[in-house]
Amino acid sequence: MSDSNLDLDDDEKQLYLDVLRDSPFLPFSNYVSRGDIRDPIDVARPRSYIDREVFRLIRQTYRDQCSRFLPILGSAGSGKTHAYHSFKDKEEENRKKLKEMEQGEEFEASQLEPVNWSIIYVPSPPGSVRVILHVYTCIIEEIGTEMLDIVSERAVEKWGGKKGSIFQKPKIEEVIKSGLREFPGVFADCVKALVLYQLDKDKKALAERWLLGEDLEPDELDKLGINSVLEDDDICLAMIKIITQNLDRVILLYFDEIESPYRMFGEDAEKQFLEVLKRLYNEVMGLVIVIAVLKEIWPRILEIADQPLRSRMEPAQELKPFSLNDLKIFYSKMMEDFWDRNNLNPPLYPLFPLNEKILDIIYEKTGGNPRSAIKLCKRFIDKIILDEMSVEELVEEAPEIEAVAKPPETAEEKVDFSTPREKITKEIDQILAEEEYTIEVNPSSIASATLKCIMKIGEEKEKQFSTTLEYKYKIDDRGQTIAGFVETEGKKWGIEIPSIKTFDRSAGVAGYYAVKRIHDGIEGNIFDAGIVIVPEKTGGAKFSMMLKNNPDVYKIDINEDLGKELIESALNKPSEIAWKIAKTIWDDIGEYKPPQSEENIE
């Protein structure tokens, strides 16, 4: 394809291209982030300064409970929605740290002590009214009934409603009165619902429905002693206030696509939306409000917003485009994730099936805009896997592709992707010594263990043989490498293992190409026979047909557990699966006999 891909032989290239063609999911298919679908890959560098600012505001809000307001600006496709997903990942990491602290584990002195926070994605509201209900619904959907349990328990306990023995039940009316002293007036129905949810098992389900915003019949409301519905803006806001004051965590509200109210309903709707943001900021404690805005319309929003709202905003932060390095790192991570999902080790060249020259062109045409770059990556990969063009032809065609934006004028630091992933050949004993403690089951360790076991059994049975790990040979002047080679009793055996991530999943197309490499070696008089060691779940029409048509290729099925046994036995006594492999080569070595325990020996 290109000079960068010379390290891949034709079979390897065909293997990876076949996986790209046959896979039900393709890399770069989702070039538009959505709030409800996680993005698998994140390159944080262009956004690192925004991350620091957001986490600083979270910590400040956790300390003083004062709400903060941060605008994040970016062009279409710059990663505004994706930023939410990265914050969500950080929230989950933070929650793990908090659990570790609860279990008494210490965190490093160089790290800041984690604080409790949750991020809530708030998409554009479906209408110009009931925006606060929309926000409340997003909070409920994200945190769930767990939030109602925490809030109601803490609030009711604070109002004197701590549960005692069955003979010391708190009086519900007294607890409600205590709650109304802290939250009077418009809060009354919220207080009643929380107390009933926590203390009255007969009305708990009904109170929960009201707290979740369901419409109740008049007789159901009478049963609760409640007059209002949660849809009302004031009631809904009152409920959000009680939640934030009793949840013991900062809530980060991430408002996305805030230009939509203007686009769908006009300027008045946008003003109403900004008023809701101002009410949330002014009246609710413990919030960090982040708004993601198209930078092109930000001046108009500033013009509509009143002076008090503008004065309360933190300085707006702008999302930067990818640098050339960022694009290459993003592309290689995305492809690595794709190969991993197909149970394949990545190609030696991490940018396959594209190359540096193609990515340079993509960067030049898109100016580093993530969405535009992802679109072009997908277009180029589609052309290659559909055999519409070779990479060389794509390089020639690329200048005709319409540019999206000018690249930044600042010079970018260059990352060298021209050198393939390091390929290291190790001696058998050295590999096994490393695997003794980790027992990591992978093609390399299985190949080493297989040859070691063959050597042990061959020596025990006084066989004449020679072995080679990572055997290299040529067919029609093309270099090939297989996992191992054994020559014994005038017969040459090739041993191959597909390049996969785990032996608990099918090898897929990689299994077919493992058999094909042995087949080609037999046809080229390099081997007389061969053994392929594959996951036991491996199947497929091409794989089965290739085995059926090559009776001199023997299949050994293993899984992760059998793989561990094989590796462990190579360091001790050969296991049953090791004996099965050796018996394929020497059918006169007899049946496998399990090692005797020390008690039986005595």
C-alpha positions in Angstrom: 0.0 0.0 0.0 2.6 2.5 1.1 6.2 2.4 2.4 4.8 2.7 5.9 3.0 -0.6 5.5 6.0 -2.7 4.2 6.3 -4.4 7.6 3.0 -6.2 6.9 3.0 -9.1 4.5 0.2 -9.6 2.0 -1.6 -12.2 4.2 -1.5 -9.9 7.2 -2.9 -7.0 5.1 -5.6 -9.2 3.7 -6.5 -10.5 7.2 -7.0 -7.0 8.6 -8.8 -5.7 5.5 -11.2 -8.8 5.6 -12.0 -8.0 9.2 -12.8 -4.4 8.3 -15.0 -5.6 5.5 -16.8 -8.3 7.5 -17.2 -6.6 10.9 -20.8 -5.6 11.9 -19.4 -2.4 13.4 -16.9 -0.1 11.7 -14.4 2.5 13.1 -15.3 6.2 12.7 -19.0 5.4 12.0 -20.3 7.6 14.8 -18.7 11.0 13.9 -21.5 12.9 15.8 -21.4 12.6 19.6 -24.7 12.0 21.3 -25.4 12.5 25.0 -26.9 9.0 25.4 -24.1 7.1 23.6 -20.6 6.9 25.2 -17.6 7.7 23.0 -15.0 5.0 23.2 -11.9 7.1 22.7 -10.8 10.4 24.2 -7.8 12.5 23.5 -7.8 14.9 26.4 -4.8 17.2 25.5 -6.8 19.8 23.5 -9.3 20.1 26.3 -6.9 19.7 29.3 -7.1 23.4 30.4 -11.0 23.2 30.4 -10.8 20.0 32.4 -8.7 21.7 35.0 -11.1 24.7 35.2 -14.1 22.5 35.6 -12.5 20.4 38.4 -11.4 23.7 40.1 -15.0 24.9 40.1 -16.3 21.6 41.5 -13.8 21.7 44.4 -14.7 25.4 45.2 -18.4 24.6 45.1 -17.9 21.6 47.3 -16.2 23.8 49.9 -18.5 26.8 49.9 -21.7 25.5 48.3 -21.9 28.6 46.1 -23.0 27.8 42.5 -20.8 28.5 39.5 -21.5 29.2 35.8 -19.1 28.3 33.1 -19.6 28.7 29.3 -17.7 26.3 27.0 -17.5 27.5 23.4 -16.7 25.6 20.2 -17.5 25.3 16.5 -19.7 22.6 15.2 -17.9 19.3 15.5 -15.3 20.6 18.0 -16.2 18.1 20.7 -18.8 19.9 22.9 -20.9 16.8 23.5 -17.9 14.6 23.6 -16.5 16.7 26.5 -19.6 15.6 28.5 -18.6 11.9 28.1 -15.0 12.7 29.2 -16.3 14.3 32.3 -18.6 11.3 32.9 -15.6 9.0 32.7 -13.8 11.2 35.2 -16.8 11.1 37.5 -16.7 7.3 37.5 -13.0 7.3 38.2 -13.6 9.7 41.1 -16.3 7.5 42.5 -13.9 4.6 42.6 -11.4 6.7 44.6 -14.1 7.6 47.0 -15.0 3.9 47.6 -11.3 3.2 48.1 -11.2 5.9 50.8 -14.2 4.5 52.5 -12.4 1.1 52.6 -9.5 2.7 54.3 -7.1 2.8 51.3 -4.7 5.8 51.2 -4.3 8.0 48.2 -1.0 9.5 47.1 0.1 12.6 48.9 0.7 14.3 45.5 -3.0 13.9 44.6 -5.9 16.1 45.7 -8.4 14.5 47.9 -11.4 13.5 45.8 -14.7 15.2 46.4 -18.1 13.8 45.7 -19.8 15.1 42.5 -22.1 13.9 39.7 -22.6 15.2 36.2 -26.0 15.4 34.6 -26.4 15.8 30.8 -29.2 18.3 30.0 -30.0 18.2 26.3 -31.9 21.0 24.6 -35.4 21.2 26.2 -38.3 19.8 24.1 -40.3 23.0 24.4 -40.1 26.6 25.5 -42.0 26.0 28.8 -41.4 23.7 31.7 -37.7 23.9 31.3 -37.1 23.4 35.1 -39.1 20.2 34.9 -36.9 19.1 32.0 -33.8 19.8 34.2 -35.3 17.9 37.2 -36.2 14.9 35.0 -32.6 14.8 33.7 -31.4 14.7 37.3 -33.8 11.9 38.3 -33.0 9.8 35.2 -29.3 10.1 35.8 -29.0 9.5 39.6 -32.2 7.5 39.9 -34.2 6.5 42.9 -30.9 6.1 44.8 -31.0 9.9 45.0 -34.5 9.9 46.6 -33.4 7.4 49.2 -30.4 9.5 50.2 -32.2 12.8 50.1 -35.3 11.6 52.0 -33.3 9.7 54.6 -31.0 12.7 55.4 -33.7 15.3 55.3 -36.1 13.3 57.5 -33.4 12.4 60.0 -32.5 16.1 60.2 -36.2 16.9 60.9 -36.3 14.4 63.8 -37.6 11.4 61.9 -34.8 9.0 62.6 -36.2 5.4 62.6 -35.9 3.7 66.0 -37.4 0.4 67.2 -40.9 -0.8 66.3 -42.1 0.8 69.5 -40.5 4.2 68.8 -41.8 5.2 65.4 -41.5 8.9 64.7 -44.7 10.8 64.3 -45.1 11.7 60.6 -47.0 15.0 61.3 -44.3 16.2 63.7 -41.6 15.4 61.2 -43.5 17.3 58.4 -43.9 20.3 60.7 -40.2 20.3 61.5 -39.4 20.1 57.8 -41.7 23.0 57.0 -39.8 25.2 59.5 -36.7 24.8 57.3 -38.5 24.8 54.0 -41.8 26.8 54.3 -44.3 28.0 51.8 -43.8 26.6 48.3 -41.7 23.7 49.6 -44.6 22.3 51.6 -45.7 19.5 49.2 -42.1 18.5 48.5 -41.5 18.1 52.3 -44.7 16.0 52.7 -43.8 13.8 49.8 -40.2 13.1 51.1 -41.4 12.4 54.6 -44.1 10.0 53.4 -41.7 8.3 51.0 -39.3 7.7 53.9 -41.7 6.9 56.8 -45.1 5.7 55.5 -44.7 2.3 53.8 -48.4 2.4 52.7 -48.0 5.7 50.9 -44.3 5.2 49.8 -45.1 4.1 46.2 -47.6 6.9 45.7 -45.1 9.5 47.1 -42.4 8.1 44.8 -44.6 8.5 41.8 -45.2 12.2 42.7 -41.5 12.7 43.3 -40.7 11.2 39.9 -43.0 13.7 38.2 -45.9 11.4 37.3 -49.4 12.7 36.9 -51.6 11.6 39.8 -55.4 11.5 39.9 -57.1 13.9 42.3 -58.0 11.2 44.8 -54.4 10.1 44.8 -53.2 13.6 45.6 -55.9 13.8 48.4 -54.5 10.6 49.9 -51.0 12.2 50.1 -52.5 15.5 51.3 -50.8 17.3 48.5 -52.3 20.0 46.4 -49.8 20.7 43.6 -48.1 18.8 40.8 -44.4 18.7 40.3 -44.7 20.1 36.8 -45.1 23.6 38.2 -41.8 25.6 37.9 -41.8 26.8 41.5 -42.5 23.3 42.9 -39.9 21.7 40.7 -37.3 24.3 41.6 -38.1 23.8 45.3 -37.5 20.1 44.9 -34.1 20.7 43.2 -33.1 23.0 46.1 -34.0 20.3 48.7 -32.0 17.7 46.7 -28.8 19.8 46.4 -28.9 20.7 50.1 -29.2 17.0 51.2 -27.3 15.1 48.6 -23.8 15.8 50.0 -22.3 16.1 46.5 -21.9 18.8 43.9 -24.2 18.5 40.9 -22.7 19.5 37.5 -25.4 20.4 35.1 -24.0 20.1 31.5 -26.4 22.0 29.2 -25.7 21.0 25.6 -27.0 22.7 22.4 -28.3 25.7 24.1 -28.7 27.5 20.8 -31.7 25.1 20.0 -34.4 27.1 21.8 -33.7 30.1 19.6 -33.5 28.0 16.4 -36.8 26.1 17.2 -38.9 28.6 19.1 -37.4 32.1 18.5 -35.8 34.8 20.6 -38.4 34.8 23.4 -37.8 31.1 24.1 -34.1 31.7 24.3 -34.7 34.6 26.8 -36.9 32.3 28.9 -34.2 29.6 28.8 -31.5 32.0 30.0 -33.9 33.1 32.8 -34.1 29.5 34.0 -30.3 29.3 34.0 -30.2 32.5 36.1 -32.8 31.2 38.6 -30.9 27.9 39.0 -27.7 29.9 39.6 -29.2 32.4 42.0 -31.5 30.1 44.0 -29.9 26.7 44.1 -26.8 25.8 46.1 -24.1 23.4 45.2 -24.4 23.5 41.4 -21.8 23.9 38.7 -23.6 25.0 35.6 -21.8 24.4 32.3 -23.3 25.5 29.0 -21.8 24.3 25.7 -22.4 26.9 23.0 -21.5 27.3 19.4 -18.9 30.1 19.5 -20.5 31.7 16.4 -23.7 32.5 18.4 -22.1 33.3 21.7 -22.0 37.1 21.0 -25.8 37.0 20.5 -26.4 35.1 23.7 -24.3 37.7 25.6 -26.4 40.4 24.0 -29.7 38.8 25.2 -28.4 37.9 28.7 -28.9 40.7 31.3 -26.0 42.3 33.1 -26.4 40.3 36.4 -26.2 37.0 34.5 -23.2 38.1 32.5 -21.4 39.3 35.7 -21.8 35.9 37.3 -20.3 33.9 34.5 -16.8 32.5 34.7 -14.6 33.5 31.7 -15.7 31.5 28.7 -13.4 28.6 27.7 -13.0 27.6 24.0 -12.4 24.1 22.8 -9.2 23.8 20.7 -9.0 21.7 17.5 -6.8 18.6 17.3 -3.2 19.2 16.6 -1.6 16.9 14.0 -0.3 14.7 16.9 -3.7 14.6 18.5 -5.3 13.4 15.2 -2.7 10.6 14.8 -3.1 9.5 18.4 -6.9 9.6 18.1 -6.8 7.6 14.9 -4.4 4.9 16.2 -6.4 4.6 19.5 -9.7 4.2 17.5 -8.2 1.5 15.3 -6.7 -0.3 18.3 -10.1 -0.3 19.9 -11.6 -1.7 16.7 -9.0 -4.6 16.5 -9.5 -5.3 20.2 -13.3 -5.6 19.7 -12.6 -8.1 16.9 -10.2 -10.1 19.2 -7.2 -9.2 17.1 -3.8 -7.9 18.1 -3.2 -4.6 16.3 -1.1 -4.5 13.1 2.6 -3.8 13.6 2.0 -0.4 11.9 -0.5 1.4 14.1 -2.0 3.7 11.4 -3.0 0.8 9.1 -4.9 0.9 6.7 -4.0 4.6 6.3 -0.6 6.2 6.7 1.0 9.4 7.9 0.7 11.1 4.5 -3.1 10.5 4.4 -3.5 11.8 7.9 -1.4 14.9 7.1 -3.8 15.6 4.2 -6.9 15.0 6.5 -5.4 17.4 9.0 -4.7 20.0 6.4 -8.3 19.8 5.0 -10.1 19.9 8.3 -7.9 22.2 10.3 -8.1 19.6 13.2 -11.9 19.8 13.6 -12.6 16.4 15.2 -15.9 15.7 13.4 -14.6 16.6 10.0 -11.4 14.6 10.5 -13.4 11.5 11.6 -15.6 11.8 8.5 -12.6 11.9 6.2 -10.9 9.0 8.0 -14.1 7.0 7.4 -14.2 8.0 3.7 -10.7 6.9 3.1 -11.1 3.6 4.9 -14.3 2.9 3.0 -12.5 3.5 -0.3 -9.7 1.1 0.6 -11.8 -1.8 2.0 -14.2 -1.5 -1.0 -11.2 -1.7 -3.4 -12.3 1.5 -5.0 -8.8 2.9 -4.6 -5.4 2.1 -3.3 -3.7 4.3 -0.7 -1.4 5.7 -3.5 -4.5 6.7 -5.5 -6.1 8.3 -2.5 -3.1 10.5 -1.9 -3.5 11.8 -5.4 -7.2 12.3 -5.0 -7.1 13.9 -1.6 -6.4 17.5 -2.7 -9.7 17.5 -4.5 -11.7 16.9 -1.3 -13.4 20.1 -0.1 -11.6 21.8 2.8 -13.6 22.5 6.0 -11.3 25.0 7.7 -7.8 26.3 7.4 -5.2 24.6 9.6 -3.7 26.5 12.5 -0.6 28.5 11.6 1.3 27.4 14.7 3.9 24.7 14.1 3.0 21.3 15.6 5.4 19.0 17.3 5.8 15.9 15.1 5.1 12.4 16.4 6.9 9.6 14.4 4.5 6.9 13.5 6.6 5.5 10.6 8.4 3.0 13.0 6.1 0.0 13.6 5.4 -1.3 17.0 8.5 -2.8 18.4 8.7 -6.5 17.5 11.0 -8.4 19.9 12.2 -12.0 19.6 12.9 -13.6 23.0 14.5 -16.9 24.0 11.9 -19.5 25.1 13.2 -19.7 28.7 13.3 -15.9 29.1 9.6 -15.5 28.0 8.5 -18.3 30.3 10.4 -16.8 33.2 8.4 -13.6 32.7 5.1 -15.5 32.4 5.8 -17.6 35.5 4.4 -14.8 37.7 1.9 -13.1 35.5 0.6 -16.1 33.5 -0.6 -13.8 30.8 -2.2 -16.0 28.1 -1.3 -14.5 24.7 0.0 -15.9 21.4 3.6 -15.2 22.4 3.4 -17.0 25.7 1.4 -19.9 24.2 4.0 -20.4 21.4 6.9 -20.4 23.9 5.1 -22.8 26.3 4.2 -25.1 23.4 7.8 -25.4 22.2 9.1 -25.8 25.7 6.7 -28.7 26.4 7.6 -30.3 23.1 11.3 -30.1 24.1 10.6 -31.6 27.5 8.5 -34.5 26.2 10.9 -35.1 23.3 13.9 -35.3 25.7 11.9 -37.6 28.0 11.1 -39.9 25.1 14.7 -39.7 23.7 13.6 -38.2 20.4 15.9 -36.4 18.0 14.6 -33.0 17.2 15.2 -29.3 16.8 12.9 -26.3 17.5 12.8 -22.7 16.5 10.7 -19.9 18.0 9.3 -17.4 15.6 10.4 -19.3 12.5 11.1 -17.1 9.5 11.0 -18.3 5.9 10.3 -17.1 2.3 7.7 -18.1 -0.2 8.1 -16.5 -3.7 10.6 -14.0 -2.2 8.0 -12.9 0.4 9.0 -13.0 4.0 6.8 -15.0 6.4 6.9 -15.7 10.1 5.0 -18.3 12.1 5.0 -19.0 15.9 7.3 -22.0 15.8 9.0 -24.8 13.9 9.9 -28.4 14.8 12.0 -30.8 12.8 12.1 -34.4 13.9 12.4 -37.9 12.4 12.7 -36.5 8.8 9.5 -34.4 9.1 9.1 -30.6 9.4 6.2 -29.2 11.4 5.0 -25.6 11.3 3.2 -24.4 14.5 1.0 -21.3 14.2 -1.2 -19.3 16.6 -3.5 -16.5 15.4 -2.7 -13.0 16.5 -5.5 -12.5 18.9 -6.2 -10.8 22.2 -7.9 -13.6 24.2 -8.5 -17.3 23.9 -12.0 -17.1 25.4 -13.4 -15.6 22.2 -13.4 -16.8 18.6 -10.3 -16.1 16.5 -12.6 -15.1 13.7 -10.8 -14.3 10.4 -7.4 -14.6 12.2 -8.0 -18.3 12.6 -8.5 -18.7 8.9 -5.2 -16.9 8.1 -3.3 -19.0 10.6 -4.4 -22.2 8.8 -3.6 -20.5 5.5 0.0 -19.7 6.5 0.6 -23.3 7.4 -1.1 -24.4 4.1 1.1 -22.0 2.1 4.2 -23.4 3.9 3.2 -27.0 3.0 2.5 -26.0 -0.6 5.9 -24.3 -0.7 7.6 -27.4 0.7 8.7 -25.5 3.8 6.7 -27.9 6.1 5.4 -31.4 5.8 2.6 -30.8 8.3 1.4 -28.2 10.7 -0.4 -27.5 14.0 -2.7 -24.5 14.6 -3.6 -23.6 18.2 -6.8 -21.7 18.3 -9.6 -20.7 20.8 -12.1 -23.5 21.2 -14.9 -21.1 20.1 -13.3 -20.5 16.7 -15.5 -21.4 13.7 -16.8 -19.9 10.5 -17.2 -21.3 7.0 -13.8 -20.2 5.6 -11.9 -21.5 8.6 -13.7 -24.9 8.6 -13.3 -25.3 4.8 -9.6 -24.5 5.0 -9.1 -27.2 7.7 -11.2 -29.7 5.8 -9.1 -29.2 2.6 -5.8 -29.5 4.5 -5.7 -32.9 6.3 -2.0 -32.3 7.2 -3.0 -29.3 9.4 -4.0 -30.4 12.9 -6.2 -28.2 15.1 -5.6 -27.9 18.9 -8.5 -26.1 20.7 -7.7 -24.2 24.0 -9.3 -21.5 26.2 -7.8 -19.1 28.7 -7.7 -21.8 31.5 -6.0 -24.4 29.3 -3.6 -21.8 28.1 -2.6 -21.1 31.7 -2.2 -24.8 32.3 0.1 -25.0 29.2 2.3 -22.1 30.4 2.5 -23.5 34.0 3.3 -27.0 32.8 6.1 -25.7 30.6 7.8 -24.6 33.8 7.0 -27.9 35.6 5.5 -31.1 34.3 3.8 -31.1 30.9 0.0 -31.0 31.1 -2.6 -33.0 29.2 -3.0 -30.3 26.5 0.8 -30.2 26.2 0.9 -34.0 25.8 -1.8 -33.8 23.1 0.3 -31.3 21.1 3.4 -33.5 21.4 1.4 -36.7 20.5 0.3 -34.9 17.3 4.0 -34.9 16.3 5.1 -38.2 17.9 2.1 -40.6 17.9 4.2 -43.3 19.6 4.8 -41.6 23.0 1.8 -43.3 24.6 -1.1 -41.8 26.5 -0.9 -38.9 29.0 -0.4 -39.9 32.6 -1.2 -37.2 35.3 1.7 -36.5 37.7 1.3 -38.4 41.0 0.8 -36.4 44.2 3.4 -36.6 46.9 1.1 -38.7 49.1 0.7 -41.3 46.3 4.5 -41.4 45.8 5.0 -42.1 49.5 
